[in-house]
């Protein structure tokens, strides 16, 4: 994971191919506990649900994720409530996964593993 932590998300305006399944599996080994799923349009995304003791812990965590996302210029879909947060990451511009998604996932993992 440390190699991803040292990287920065690069702007993606499209024009590049999303990772294929073998690249996804290679990178998935570098992050902790992220599931790979497909949406209704067959677009791959990373997903992780994190549990907390209460609403305030969930909100505090999400605020930290927002700060990281802003600094990386890469923004996940987030839902949260009492005792949980769920994060979905994909690169919308290429309709799939890229290295940026795994960089962001690794940096989010670092918040959890502190």
Backbone as a chain_set.jsonl record, in Angstrom:
{"seq": "XXXXXXXXXXXXXXXXXXXXXXXXXXXXXXXXXXXXXXXXXXXXXXXXXXXXXXXXXXXXXXXXXXXXXXXXXXXXXXXXXXXXXXXXXXXXXXXXXXXXXXXXXXXXXXXXXX", "coords": {"N": [[0.821, -1.195, 0.0], [2.055, 1.207, 0.586], [3.343, 2.3, -1.661], [1.237, 3.387, -3.115], [0.341, 5.319, -1.344], [2.277, 7.245, -1.562], [1.785, 8.425, -3.938], [0.024, 10.763, -6.066], [-3.242, 11.621, -7.046], [-3.987, 11.999, -10.46], [-5.333, 14.386, -12.716], [-8.12, 13.34, -14.647], [-9.505, 13.389, -17.693], [-10.735, 11.681, -19.333], [-10.355, 9.651, -22.323], [-8.504, 7.687, -21.875], [-8.121, 4.188, -21.3], [-10.122, 2.289, -18.998], [-9.005, 0.245, -16.23], [-8.442, -3.217, -16.914], [-9.732, -6.453, -15.916], [-7.559, -7.956, -14.897], [-5.681, -5.972, -14.18], [-7.177, -4.648, -12.265], [-7.37, -6.627, -10.254], [-4.674, -6.852, -9.591], [-4.109, -4.337, -8.465], [-6.01, -4.313, -6.439], [-4.963, -5.898, -4.471], [-3.296, -4.193, -3.194], [-4.706, -2.565, -1.52], [-6.779, -2.354, 1.435], [-9.283, -4.493, 2.095], [-11.246, -3.598, 0.256], [-14.014, -4.032, -1.794], [-14.652, -5.071, -5.142], [-17.011, -4.148, -7.444], [-19.708, -4.133, -9.897], [-21.755, -1.697, -11.445], [-25.175, -1.112, -12.571], [-24.691, -0.425, -15.194], [-22.54, -1.913, -15.882], [-20.111, -0.891, -15.012], [-17.1, -0.879, -13.301], [-16.408, -0.446, -9.804], [-14.909, 0.542, -6.668], [-15.712, -0.46, -3.366], [-16.465, 0.082, 0.037], [-17.482, -0.574, 3.336], [-17.577, 0.894, 6.46], [-17.674, 0.538, 9.926], [-18.794, 2.296, 12.845], [-18.892, 3.59, 16.241], [-20.902, 5.427, 16.698], [-22.973, 8.148, 15.456], [-21.521, 10.578, 15.353], [-18.822, 9.747, 15.173], [-18.896, 8.561, 12.646], [-19.497, 10.806, 11.049], [-17.266, 12.445, 11.552], [-15.23, 10.894, 10.435], [-16.053, 10.885, 7.721], [-15.789, 13.598, 7.126], [-13.0, 13.812, 7.2], [-12.374, 12.137, 5.056], [-13.461, 13.694, 3.033], [-11.702, 15.893, 3.058], [-9.297, 14.691, 2.204], [-10.13, 13.834, -0.313], [-10.653, 16.265, -1.615], [-8.059, 17.363, -1.63], [-6.817, 15.565, -3.296], [-8.266, 15.847, -5.579], [-10.144, 14.039, -6.42], [-13.138, 12.455, -6.159], [-15.182, 10.504, -4.122], [-18.288, 8.601, -4.011], [-20.353, 8.941, -1.275], [-22.066, 7.589, 1.489], [-23.582, 7.858, 4.655], [-24.401, 7.262, 8.112], [-25.884, 6.668, 11.312], [-23.414, 5.107, 12.939], [-22.121, 4.03, 10.664], [-20.319, 4.202, 7.531], [-20.284, 4.344, 4.039], [-18.387, 3.925, 1.189], [-17.903, 4.574, -2.217], [-15.883, 4.264, -5.034], [-14.912, 5.339, -8.2], [-13.686, 6.095, -11.512], [-15.264, 8.408, -13.082], [-14.975, 9.716, -15.554], [-13.809, 7.877, -17.27], [-15.403, 5.765, -17.054], [-14.895, 3.55, -15.289], [-12.342, 1.799, -13.417], [-9.266, 3.265, -12.316], [-5.782, 3.974, -11.645], [-5.957, 6.153, -9.924], [-8.233, 5.661, -8.357], [-7.439, 3.627, -6.653], [-5.331, 4.845, -5.357], [-6.717, 6.81, -3.885], [-8.302, 5.086, -2.315], [-6.306, 3.797, -0.783], [-5.364, 5.958, 0.706], [-7.628, 6.586, 2.166], [-7.829, 4.224, 3.628], [-5.648, 4.573, 5.282], [-6.608, 6.418, 7.123], [-8.388, 4.829, 8.544], [-6.778, 2.882, 9.649], [-5.257, 4.12, 11.566]], "CA": [[0.0, 0.0, 0.0], [2.853, 2.424, 0.742], [3.637, 2.936, -2.941], [0.063, 4.186, -3.473], [0.277, 6.467, -0.435], [3.247, 8.242, -2.001], [1.361, 8.962, -5.223], [-1.033, 11.773, -6.074], [-4.194, 11.434, -8.13], [-3.771, 12.897, -11.592], [-6.612, 14.701, -13.357], [-8.514, 12.447, -15.734], [-10.581, 13.954, -18.511], [-11.135, 10.647, -20.275], [-9.378, 9.392, -23.364], [-7.684, 6.531, -21.515], [-8.953, 3.021, -21.006], [-10.163, 1.853, -17.608], [-8.294, -1.002, -15.947], [-9.118, -4.48, -17.184], [-9.9, -7.26, -14.695], [-6.262, -8.351, -14.333], [-5.116, -4.791, -13.514], [-7.986, -4.413, -11.064], [-6.961, -7.591, -9.227], [-3.31, -6.504, -9.174], [-4.185, -3.173, -7.575], [-6.864, -4.62, -5.282], [-4.078, -6.478, -3.458], [-2.551, -3.106, -2.555], [-5.59, -1.842, -0.597], [-7.241, -3.226, 2.498], [-10.691, -4.792, 2.294], [-12.146, -2.961, -0.696], [-14.66, -4.932, -2.736], [-14.837, -4.581, -6.504], [-18.354, -4.466, -7.924], [-20.142, -3.461, -11.115], [-23.084, -1.104, -11.335], [-26.119, -1.569, -13.59], [-24.124, -0.153, -16.523], [-21.335, -2.75, -16.011], [-18.93, -0.085, -14.691], [-16.469, -1.316, -12.064], [-16.119, 0.525, -8.766], [-14.473, 0.045, -5.371], [-16.724, -0.208, -2.337], [-16.086, -0.328, 1.389], [-18.353, -0.121, 4.423], [-16.838, 0.996, 7.711], [-18.593, 0.694, 11.062], [-18.353, 3.173, 13.926], [-19.673, 3.462, 17.485], [-22.034, 6.35, 16.745], [-23.109, 9.057, 14.319], [-20.45, 11.571, 15.349], [-17.61, 9.119, 14.638], [-19.112, 8.421, 11.197], [-19.4, 12.132, 10.44], [-15.872, 12.878, 11.662], [-14.498, 10.136, 9.429], [-16.449, 11.373, 6.398], [-15.16, 14.915, 6.951], [-11.591, 13.567, 6.87], [-12.369, 11.617, 3.683], [-13.716, 14.848, 2.168], [-10.464, 16.673, 2.978], [-8.372, 13.949, 1.344], [-10.687, 13.85, -1.667], [-10.416, 17.6, -2.169], [-6.63, 17.552, -1.893], [-6.461, 14.695, -4.421], [-9.067, 16.182, -6.75], [-10.831, 12.811, -6.825], [-14.228, 12.474, -5.197], [-15.983, 9.284, -4.067], [-19.68, 8.688, -3.583], [-20.35, 8.623, 0.15], [-23.299, 7.612, 2.274], [-23.259, 7.545, 6.043], [-25.454, 7.456, 9.088], [-25.518, 6.269, 12.661], [-22.547, 3.951, 13.081], [-21.544, 3.471, 9.439], [-20.026, 5.002, 6.343], [-20.053, 3.519, 2.864], [-17.675, 4.709, 0.182], [-17.77, 3.982, -3.552], [-14.915, 5.03, -5.806], [-14.681, 5.004, -9.6], [-13.299, 7.251, -12.311], [-16.432, 8.63, -13.933], [-14.588, 10.175, -16.891], [-13.461, 6.729, -18.121], [-16.396, 4.734, -16.74], [-14.227, 2.371, -14.748], [-11.313, 2.013, -12.403], [-7.928, 3.694, -12.711], [-4.877, 4.028, -10.505], [-6.46, 7.179, -9.01], [-9.194, 5.08, -7.426], [-6.702, 2.858, -5.663], [-4.594, 5.832, -4.55], [-7.669, 7.359, -2.921], [-8.662, 4.014, -1.374], [-5.179, 3.612, 0.137], [-5.308, 7.101, 1.622], [-8.763, 6.407, 3.084], [-7.431, 3.143, 4.534], [-4.714, 5.107, 6.275], [-7.435, 7.01, 8.176], [-9.003, 3.744, 9.32], [-5.742, 2.084, 10.323], [-4.462, 4.967, 12.477]], "C": [[0.861, 1.252, 0.0], [3.181, 3.08, -0.59], [2.462, 3.79, -3.406], [-0.042, 5.433, -2.601], [1.203, 7.592, -0.872], [2.872, 8.888, -3.325], [0.251, 9.982, -5.033], [-1.952, 11.473, -7.252], [-3.904, 12.456, -9.224], [-5.113, 13.163, -12.268], [-6.886, 13.772, -14.535], [-9.711, 13.052, -16.454], [-11.106, 12.938, -19.507], [-10.034, 10.417, -21.289], [-8.399, 8.278, -23.043], [-8.629, 5.383, -21.168], [-8.985, 2.742, -19.512], [-9.371, 0.559, -17.455], [-9.128, -2.195, -16.393], [-9.105, -5.302, -15.887], [-8.556, -7.639, -14.08], [-5.578, -7.184, -13.627], [-5.868, -4.493, -12.219], [-7.543, -5.349, -9.948], [-5.557, -7.303, -8.707], [-3.346, -5.358, -8.159], [-5.012, -3.453, -6.331], [-6.035, -5.22, -4.143], [-3.326, -5.406, -2.67], [-3.393, -2.3, -1.576], [-6.246, -2.85, 0.34], [-8.765, -3.351, 2.543], [-11.673, -4.096, 1.387], [-12.706, -4.02, -1.63], [-14.715, -4.265, -4.103], [-16.202, -5.067, -6.963], [-18.581, -3.777, -9.257], [-21.514, -2.863, -10.86], [-23.981, -1.636, -12.46], [-25.613, -1.366, -15.014], [-22.826, -0.929, -16.772], [-20.043, -1.969, -15.789], [-18.391, -0.527, -13.34], [-16.287, -0.147, -11.105], [-15.621, -0.192, -7.52], [-15.523, 0.409, -4.338], [-16.211, -0.719, -0.991], [-17.077, 0.249, 2.378], [-17.55, -0.195, 5.714], [-17.844, 1.234, 8.823], [-17.948, 1.517, 12.165], [-19.27, 2.993, 15.131], [-20.917, 4.333, 17.501], [-22.026, 7.262, 15.51], [-21.927, 10.021, 14.226], [-19.147, 10.992, 14.808], [-17.717, 8.942, 13.127], [-18.903, 9.762, 10.497], [-17.962, 12.648, 10.464], [-15.017, 12.192, 10.603], [-14.784, 10.673, 8.022], [-15.847, 12.753, 6.123], [-13.683, 14.78, 6.587], [-11.454, 13.018, 5.449], [-12.569, 12.769, 2.694], [-12.46, 15.698, 1.995], [-9.454, 15.997, 2.057], [-8.841, 14.025, -0.106], [-10.456, 15.197, -2.348], [-8.948, 17.797, -2.509], [-6.158, 16.7, -3.068], [-7.205, 15.067, -5.699], [-9.818, 14.98, -7.302], [-11.887, 12.516, -5.76], [-15.079, 11.202, -5.245], [-17.459, 9.608, -3.823], [-19.706, 8.182, -2.151], [-21.773, 8.607, 0.682], [-22.903, 7.25, 3.697], [-24.466, 7.818, 6.928], [-24.957, 6.996, 10.442], [-24.696, 4.985, 12.611], [-21.982, 3.357, 11.796], [-21.205, 4.569, 8.433], [-19.773, 4.025, 5.211], [-19.477, 4.401, 1.768], [-17.596, 3.904, -1.108], [-16.857, 4.887, -4.366], [-14.844, 4.466, -7.229], [-14.214, 6.257, -10.316], [-14.39, 7.462, -13.35], [-16.047, 8.969, -15.374], [-14.236, 9.022, -17.833], [-14.409, 5.555, -17.897], [-15.745, 3.43, -16.299], [-13.184, 2.762, -13.729], [-9.979, 2.402, -13.024], [-7.045, 3.686, -11.461], [-5.355, 5.058, -9.479], [-7.386, 6.59, -7.952], [-8.49, 4.324, -6.31], [-5.827, 3.755, -4.79], [-5.516, 6.395, -3.481], [-8.067, 6.313, -1.885], [-7.556, 3.797, -0.347], [-5.103, 4.742, 1.153], [-6.485, 7.08, 2.605], [-8.446, 5.301, 4.088], [-6.514, 3.641, 5.633], [-5.473, 5.793, 7.417], [-7.992, 5.941, 9.115], [-7.97, 3.045, 10.182], [-4.869, 2.891, 11.266], [-4.644, 4.494, 13.906]], "O": [[0.44, 2.276, -0.538], [3.29, 4.305, -0.654], [2.675, 4.826, -4.036], [-0.469, 6.486, -3.074], [0.943, 8.761, -0.585], [3.559, 9.799, -3.788], [-0.377, 10.052, -3.976], [-1.485, 11.111, -8.332], [-3.615, 13.62, -8.948], [-5.94, 12.258, -12.38], [-5.988, 13.46, -15.317], [-10.79, 13.201, -15.881], [-11.843, 13.293, -20.427], [-8.92, 10.919, -21.14], [-7.543, 7.958, -23.867], [-9.782, 5.594, -20.792], [-7.981, 2.937, -18.826], [-9.102, -0.134, -18.436], [-10.353, -2.194, -16.272], [-8.528, -4.88, -14.885], [-8.425, -7.643, -12.856], [-4.957, -7.378, -12.582], [-5.267, -4.132, -11.208], [-7.358, -4.91, -8.813], [-5.28, -7.487, -7.522], [-2.686, -5.417, -7.122], [-4.742, -2.886, -5.273], [-6.383, -5.058, -2.973], [-2.784, -5.684, -1.601], [-2.863, -1.441, -0.871], [-6.263, -4.05, 0.065], [-9.456, -2.428, 2.975], [-12.853, -4.011, 1.727], [-11.956, -4.817, -2.194], [-14.813, -3.042, -4.206], [-16.508, -6.256, -6.88], [-17.777, -2.956, -9.698], [-22.336, -3.445, -10.151], [-23.572, -2.52, -13.213], [-26.054, -2.053, -15.936], [-22.103, -0.657, -17.73], [-18.995, -2.34, -16.317], [-19.122, -0.552, -12.35], [-16.047, 0.987, -11.521], [-15.874, -1.382, -7.334], [-16.151, 1.464, -4.426], [-15.614, -1.791, -0.894], [-17.467, 1.412, 2.278], [-16.927, -1.211, 6.02], [-18.762, 2.041, 8.676], [-16.741, 1.454, 12.394], [-20.3, 2.324, 15.044], [-21.877, 4.04, 18.214], [-21.164, 7.142, 14.64], [-21.395, 10.251, 13.14], [-18.437, 11.667, 14.063], [-16.741, 9.15, 12.406], [-18.216, 9.84, 9.478], [-17.499, 13.231, 9.483], [-14.185, 12.828, 9.956], [-13.864, 10.887, 7.234], [-15.439, 13.036, 4.996], [-13.171, 15.541, 5.766], [-10.53, 13.387, 4.724], [-11.924, 12.814, 1.646], [-12.186, 16.175, 0.893], [-8.828, 16.656, 1.226], [-8.042, 14.254, -1.015], [-10.103, 15.25, -3.526], [-8.624, 18.342, -3.565], [-5.208, 17.067, -3.76], [-6.813, 14.645, -6.787], [-10.095, 14.905, -8.499], [-11.554, 12.347, -4.586], [-15.633, 10.864, -6.291], [-17.819, 10.733, -3.478], [-19.151, 7.127, -1.845], [-22.579, 9.485, 0.374], [-22.004, 6.439, 3.918], [-25.41, 8.506, 6.541], [-23.752, 6.942, 10.688], [-25.21, 3.915, 12.284], [-21.41, 2.268, 11.836], [-21.724, 5.684, 8.481], [-19.124, 2.997, 5.402], [-20.002, 5.472, 1.461], [-17.268, 2.717, -1.099], [-17.025, 6.106, -4.391], [-14.728, 3.255, -7.422], [-14.334, 7.361, -9.784], [-14.431, 6.776, -14.372], [-16.727, 8.55, -16.31], [-14.348, 9.161, -19.051], [-14.236, 4.485, -18.481], [-16.004, 2.361, -16.852], [-13.144, 3.893, -13.246], [-9.613, 1.937, -14.103], [-7.52, 3.419, -10.357], [-5.174, 4.852, -8.279], [-7.328, 6.977, -6.785], [-8.907, 4.382, -5.153], [-5.607, 3.458, -3.616], [-5.149, 6.455, -2.307], [-8.158, 6.626, -0.698], [-7.841, 3.632, 0.839], [-4.811, 4.509, 2.326], [-6.344, 7.511, 3.749], [-8.761, 5.43, 5.271], [-6.592, 3.188, 6.775], [-5.023, 5.752, 8.562], [-8.055, 6.136, 10.329], [-8.255, 2.66, 11.316], [-3.839, 2.396, 11.723], [-4.062, 5.069, 14.825]]}, "num_chains": 1, "name": "protein.A"}
